[in-house]
Amino acid sequence: MEGIEKQKNEMLFAGHLEEVDDLQKYGRDAPLAETEKNKEDLNVIVDTIASRTQELGKKAVMLISSSKMRTEETAKLIGTEIKQRLGDAIKIRYTSEEGLRAPDQGEFILPENYEPGSFFEGLKIASDIFYEESLNRSDQNVHYRFGDPVVRSDGSYKYPALAKYFKESGETYAESLSRLLKLVVEMGEKVEKLHSSVEVVLVGHGFTYEIFKSLSVLAEKVKNEGVQVNVRDIPHKLSEIYESRVEKLRDRMCVPLDITNLGDQELLDLLRDEIKLLEEGELPRREG
């Protein structure tokens, strides 16, 4: 994938604001909370987008959110604030993209004494197990479902604590990653068109940001540093990069993503092959 260095191409990624913490009423798809923290974070996001839009002379802002309520509401707030600041000189467009959606975490069994805003131990336990099963780079099982207690052949549970917290398990890492890689391929095919008069901003979740960021880093290593990546390697490589991260989306709320190399045809072909394997369940599983 060697070639001449291209002009750097960036896209902004904004994190969603915090939602109402009421798992009983909303599950994991709640409206935004009315807090001072959200007001402060919104201001940071809008400052970043407005400054970049003016600096680059863009005429419109396209806000692409996931299908989750918290991201769609965040996008609307961002658009409204930008319009107020920049006036009629800027057009605001909105769309949602299923590929940006955070992984489905299943259906919870909440304790009888659950109250909105209270700590739900089941979610913490499930998150830790999901990381060890699916994101541990030394021994990945990308087909493990979030919250699954895993029934062994003798009828016992591998993770008995999860049985009392989940009525239904969520998605696998393979399903989530495949969905997002499809979006990356679709965007990669249009990456050269992003030098237009429209400022494209993704409004999403920490998970989707980490995948985009890790893919950007991996594409740079492959394109300009001679790193070799084969089909089946993508989940492992992404986990490796993720573990070495020094900053989270929450640290800045709105950050530029280098997408210069995501349009490389050889990389896109590799991602297409990886998507096929993820969907066919042909990547190695870890024994329970």
HELIX and SHEET records of a PDB file:
HELIX    1   1 LEU A   23  TYR A   26  1                                   4    
HELIX    2   2 GLU A   36  GLU A   55  1                                  20    
HELIX    3   3 MET A   69  LEU A   86  1                                  18    
HELIX    4   4 GLY A   87  ALA A   89  5                                   3    
HELIX    5   5 GLU A   98  LEU A  100  5                                   3    
HELIX    6   6 GLU A  121  PHE A  130  1                                  10    
HELIX    7   7 TYR A  131  LEU A  135  3                                   5    
HELIX    8   8 PRO A  160  ALA A  163  1                                   4    
HELIX    9   9 TYR A  173  GLY A  188  1                                  16    
HELIX   10  10 VAL A  191  LEU A  194  5                                   4    
HELIX   11  11 GLY A  206  ASN A  224  1                                  19    
HELIX   12  12 ILE A  234  GLU A  243  1                                  10    
HELIX   13  13 LEU A  249  ARG A  252  1                                   4    
HELIX   14  14 THR A  260  GLY A  263  5                                   4    
HELIX   15  15 GLN A  265  GLU A  280  1                                  16    
SHEET    1   A 5 LYS A  91  SER A  96  0                                        
SHEET    2   A 5 ALA A  60  SER A  65  1                                        
SHEET    3   A 5 VAL A 198  GLY A 204  1                                        
SHEET    4   A 5 GLU A  10  GLY A  15  1                                        
SHEET    5   A 5 CYS A 254  ASP A 258 -1                                        
SHEET    1   B 2 GLU A 107  PHE A 108  0                                        
SHEET    2   B 2 PHE A 166  GLU A 168 -1                                        
END                                                                             
